[in-house]
């Protein structure tokens, strides 16, 4: 499975050699390109990127992380460097998926490395090869940074949260908490669909930690508050009002929420393709041995499903609210990423629940 994934992505890296900058790549890197041409200094380019981010916040949007990273599109250093775009976007995406699966499959369920690697090969193949718009996911720097890369950072952040929950030792906990602070600030400046999903995940995890009286619940609360603060800072940017005037068809927040549920459910049904179904079916026999021995209770599959569906639908609200319907291809890509990984986790949860139910039934028969 890993070999299949590797073979499938090598041509994608090769195609990147023919790629070039276009559209917003140029506009977002005007200042940094000028700084590089005039001085050849990396420090000057960094300073120009900061000025560019401040300018965009005042004139277009408040997503500071996206604006800052977009100023470094590779061709500002030379047109021949643009192939690095795919190297960055596709590699970071796959690494974040691998890390998240490692934290869930191995960290939560106790699966061995072979099982994790196999699941990564299966899910990675579906995530990459059946993405709605591969060009905007892995070949367009500006669009890919705004959605695929920042979604990858969000997934990395979620994985580090899980790692932090299990971490022991003062030094390790301090280092992980520091890393989480950095990732939280980065995610807080992502596009609003990604930041909203990250915020809701943080709120859910923090609520669970307080309900279970977990030792690190106050650390989770502090991270959630930082994320909410960054989200608010991004949303209140003056440039958002400027950009809103260029869009038509906006709606009220309550209507956006209702339509997010409606279109979210429709999108879930529309996105269940044969490759995705095949991948989910393959996960069941692959993971059963570990799930049978896992200490996880798998007690609430219905609630887990409802919460997952709610989180998925919530992503759609920002674009619907602004009148941009479901968003362009680069936005649809993030919905695809979320659906595949959520569906995989739910399949594992339901499989574990059935296994536990079977064990309880067998124990009941033996006692009789």
C-alpha positions in Angstrom: 0.0 0.0 0.0 2.8 2.4 0.8 4.5 1.5 -2.5 1.3 2.1 -4.3 1.1 5.6 -2.8 4.7 6.3 -3.6 4.3 5.2 -7.2 1.2 7.4 -7.5 2.8 10.6 -6.3 6.1 10.4 -8.2 4.5 11.6 -11.5 2.9 14.5 -9.5 6.3 15.7 -8.4 7.6 15.3 -11.9 4.8 17.4 -13.4 5.8 20.2 -11.0 8.9 20.8 -13.1 6.7 22.4 -15.8 4.7 24.6 -13.4 4.8 28.4 -13.1 3.5 31.2 -11.0 0.1 32.7 -11.9 -2.8 34.7 -10.6 -2.6 35.6 -6.9 1.0 34.3 -6.7 2.1 37.5 -8.4 -0.1 40.0 -6.5 0.8 38.6 -3.0 4.5 38.7 -3.7 4.9 42.1 -5.3 6.7 43.6 -2.3 8.9 40.6 -1.5 9.9 40.2 -5.2 10.9 43.9 -5.3 12.8 43.5 -2.1 14.7 40.5 -3.5 15.5 42.2 -6.8 16.7 45.4 -5.1 18.7 43.9 -2.2 19.1 40.2 -2.5 18.7 40.1 1.2 16.6 37.5 3.0 16.1 40.0 5.9 14.7 42.6 3.4 12.3 40.0 2.0 11.1 39.1 5.5 10.5 42.8 6.3 8.6 43.2 3.0 6.5 40.1 3.8 5.5 41.7 7.1 4.5 45.0 5.4 2.6 43.0 2.8 0.7 41.2 5.5 -0.3 44.4 7.2 -1.3 46.0 3.9 -3.5 43.0 3.0 -5.1 43.1 6.5 -6.2 46.6 5.8 -7.3 46.2 2.2 -8.4 42.6 1.6 -8.5 40.0 4.4 -7.3 39.3 8.0 -6.0 35.8 7.5 -2.5 36.8 8.5 -0.8 33.4 8.3 -2.0 32.9 4.7 -1.0 36.4 3.7 2.5 36.1 5.2 3.4 32.7 3.7 1.9 33.6 0.3 4.4 36.4 0.0 7.2 33.8 -0.3 6.0 32.1 -3.5 9.1 30.4 -5.0 9.3 32.2 -8.3 10.1 35.5 -6.6 13.6 34.1 -6.4 13.5 33.0 -10.1 10.8 31.5 -12.3 12.6 28.1 -12.4 12.1 27.7 -8.6 8.3 27.4 -8.8 8.5 23.5 -8.9 9.2 23.8 -5.1 5.5 24.6 -4.7 4.5 20.9 -5.1 7.4 19.7 -3.1 6.2 21.9 -0.2 2.4 21.4 -0.5 2.2 17.7 -1.2 5.0 16.6 1.1 3.7 18.6 4.1 0.2 17.3 3.5 1.3 13.7 3.4 3.6 14.1 6.5 0.7 15.7 8.5 -1.6 12.8 7.5 1.0 10.3 8.6 1.6 12.1 11.9 -2.1 12.3 12.7 -2.7 8.6 11.8 0.3 7.7 14.0 -1.2 9.6 17.0 -4.7 8.1 16.5 -4.0 4.6 15.3 -0.9 3.9 17.3 -1.3 6.3 20.2 -5.0 5.7 20.9 -5.7 2.2 19.6 -2.3 0.6 20.1 -1.8 -0.5 16.5 1.7 -1.6 15.4 3.8 0.3 12.8 2.9 -2.0 10.0 -0.8 -1.4 10.4 -0.3 2.4 10.7 1.9 2.4 7.5 -0.6 0.3 5.6 -3.5 2.6 6.7 -1.5 5.6 5.7 -0.9 4.1 2.2 -4.6 3.4 1.7 -5.9 6.7 3.0 -3.1 8.7 1.5 -3.8 7.3 -1.9 -7.5 8.3 -1.7 -6.7 11.7 -0.2 -4.3 12.6 -3.0 -5.5 10.8 -6.1 -9.2 11.7 -5.7 -8.9 15.2 -4.5 -11.5 17.4 -6.2 -9.0 19.9 -7.7 -5.4 18.7 -7.7 -4.2 21.8 -9.5 -5.3 24.1 -6.7 -4.3 21.6 -4.0 -0.7 20.9 -5.0 0.3 23.1 -7.9 -0.9 26.6 -7.1 1.2 28.1 -4.4 -1.2 30.9 -3.2 -4.3 28.7 -3.3 -2.5 25.7 -1.9 -0.9 27.6 1.0 -4.3 29.1 1.9 -6.1 25.8 2.1 -4.1 22.6 1.7 -1.0 23.8 3.7 -2.9 25.5 6.5 -5.3 22.5 6.7 -2.2 20.3 7.1 -0.9 22.6 9.9 -4.3 22.2 11.6 -4.1 18.4 11.3 -0.5 18.6 12.7 -1.9 20.7 15.6 -4.6 18.1 16.3 -2.0 15.3 16.3 0.2 17.3 18.8 -2.8 17.8 21.0 -3.2 14.0 21.2 0.6 13.6 21.8 0.5 16.3 24.6 -2.4 14.4 26.3 -0.3 11.3 26.6 3.1 13.0 27.3 5.0 12.4 30.5 7.8 14.4 32.0 8.0 18.1 32.7 10.5 19.0 29.9 8.6 17.1 27.2 5.3 18.7 28.3 6.8 22.2 28.2 8.2 21.6 24.7 4.9 20.2 23.4 2.9 23.1 24.9 5.3 25.6 23.3 4.9 23.9 20.0 1.1 23.9 20.4 1.2 27.6 21.1 3.0 28.3 17.8 0.7 26.0 15.8 -2.3 27.6 17.4 -1.3 31.1 16.4 -0.6 29.8 12.8 -4.0 28.1 12.5 -5.7 31.2 13.9 -4.6 33.1 10.8 -5.7 30.5 8.3 -8.8 30.7 6.1 -12.0 30.9 8.1 -13.3 27.4 7.2 -10.1 25.8 8.5 -9.9 28.0 11.6 -13.6 27.4 12.5 -13.1 23.7 12.3 -9.9 23.9 14.4 -11.7 26.1 17.0 -14.7 23.7 17.3 -12.3 20.7 17.7 -10.4 22.6 20.4 -13.7 23.4 22.2 -14.8 19.8 22.0 -11.5 18.4 23.3 -11.3 21.0 26.1 -14.9 20.3 27.1 -14.2 16.5 27.2 -11.0 17.2 29.3 -13.0 19.2 31.9 -15.8 16.6 31.9 -13.3 13.8 32.5 -11.2 16.1 34.9 -8.0 15.4 32.9 -4.8 16.8 34.4 -4.0 19.1 31.5 -7.5 20.6 31.1 -6.4 24.1 32.0 -3.6 23.9 29.4 -6.2 23.0 26.8 -8.4 25.8 27.9 -5.5 28.3 27.5 -4.8 27.0 24.0 -8.5 27.3 23.1 -8.6 30.9 24.3 -5.5 31.8 22.3 -7.1 30.2 19.2 -10.3 32.2 19.8 -8.3 35.4 20.3 -6.4 34.8 17.0 -9.7 34.0 15.2 -11.2 37.2 16.5 -8.2 39.2 15.5 -8.4 37.8 12.0 -12.2 38.3 11.6 -12.1 41.9 12.8 -9.6 43.0 10.1 -10.7 46.1 8.2 -9.9 44.4 4.9 -12.7 41.9 5.4 -15.3 44.6 4.9 -13.5 45.8 1.8 -13.5 42.3 0.3 -17.1 41.7 1.3 -18.2 44.5 -1.0 -16.7 42.6 -4.0 -19.0 39.6 -3.2 -22.7 39.3 -3.7 -25.3 37.0 -2.2 -24.3 37.0 1.4 -26.7 35.8 4.1 -27.4 36.0 7.8 -25.4 33.9 10.2 -28.4 31.7 11.2 -29.3 31.0 7.6 -25.6 30.2 6.8 -25.6 27.6 9.7 -28.8 26.0 8.4 -27.5 25.9 4.8 -24.2 24.5 6.1 -26.1 21.6 7.6 -28.2 21.1 4.4 -25.3 21.3 2.0 -22.9 19.5 4.3 -25.2 16.4 4.4 -25.6 16.6 0.7 -21.9 16.8 0.2 -21.3 13.8 2.4 -23.6 11.7 0.4 -22.2 13.0 -2.9 -18.6 12.4 -1.8 -18.9 8.7 -0.9 -17.2 7.3 -4.0 -16.2 3.7 -4.7 -12.5 4.3 -4.0 -13.4 5.8 -0.6 -15.7 3.0 0.3 -13.1 0.4 -0.8 -10.5 2.1 1.4 -12.8 2.1 4.4 -13.7 -1.6 3.9 -10.0 -2.4 3.7 -9.4 -0.7 7.1 -11.8 -3.1 8.9 -9.9 -6.4 8.7 -6.6 -4.5 8.9 -7.4 -3.0 12.3 -9.6 -5.6 14.0 -6.7 -7.4 15.8 -5.6 -4.1 17.4 -9.1 -2.8 18.1 -10.0 -6.1 19.9 -7.1 -5.6 22.3 -7.4 -1.8 22.6 -8.3 -0.3 26.0 -10.6 2.2 24.3 -14.3 1.7 25.3 -16.0 2.7 22.0 -19.0 3.5 24.1 -20.8 6.2 22.1 -20.7 5.5 18.4 -23.9 7.4 17.7 -22.7 10.6 19.5 -19.3 10.3 17.8 -21.0 10.1 14.4 -23.3 13.1 15.1 -20.5 15.3 16.4 -18.3 14.4 13.4 -21.1 15.3 11.0 -21.7 18.5 12.8 -18.0 19.4 12.6 -17.9 18.6 8.9 -21.0 20.7 8.1 -19.6 23.6 10.2 -16.7 24.1 7.7 -19.2 25.2 5.0 -20.6 28.0 7.0 -18.0 30.7 6.3 -18.1 30.5 2.5 -21.9 30.3 2.6 -22.1 33.3 4.8 -20.0 35.4 2.4 -22.1 34.3 -0.6 -19.4 32.2 -2.2 -21.6 29.1 -2.1 -19.4 26.0 -1.2 -16.2 27.8 -2.4 -13.8 27.1 -5.2 -11.8 23.9 -5.8 -9.2 24.7 -3.2 -11.9 25.0 -0.6 -13.6 21.8 -1.7 -10.3 20.0 -1.3 -10.3 20.7 2.4 -13.8 19.2 2.7 -12.5 16.1 1.0 -9.5 15.8 3.4 -11.8 16.2 6.4 -14.4 13.7 5.1 -11.9 10.9 4.3 -10.2 11.1 7.7 -13.4 11.5 9.7 -15.0 8.6 7.9 -11.9 6.5 8.6 -12.0 7.3 12.3 -15.7 6.6 12.5 -15.3 3.2 10.8 -12.7 2.3 13.4 -14.9 3.5 16.2 -18.0 1.6 15.0 -15.8 -1.5 14.4 -14.5 -1.3 17.9 -18.1 -0.9 19.2 -19.3 -4.0 17.4 -16.3 -5.9 18.8 -17.0 -4.8 22.3 -20.7 -5.7 21.9 -19.7 -9.1 20.6 -17.4 -9.7 23.6 -20.1 -8.6 26.0 -22.6 -11.0 24.4 -20.2 -13.9 24.5 -19.4 -13.2 28.2 -23.1 -13.1 28.9 -23.7 -16.5 27.2 -20.7 -18.0 29.1 -22.1 -16.8 32.5 -25.4 -18.4 31.7 
